[in-house]
């Protein structure tokens, strides 16, 4: 799956981008009709520790899923956001199966 990644207010290293790509590729196990995915990595200029924002938009035929997580690290945000996307894709697949 092609994942468009953009980092805002910083330059993401290749290790982080590879980690996100691998985790997003696993979403195809749950729903194989994913058209496109966009990932935005943002850093807020706040004094708090949870200043990293991971936002993912996943487009499937007829719908799109958007998940936004604020965490201490991008890896933690990616894990929780992708777990949420997994649940949403499983739910959508079950719903489509019930119509057949």
ABEGO torsion letter per residue (X at the ends): XBBBBBBBGBBBBAAAAAAAAAAAAAAAAABAABABBBBBBBBBBBABABABBBBBBBBBBGBBBBBBBBBABAAAAAAAAAAAAAAAAAAAAAAAAAAX
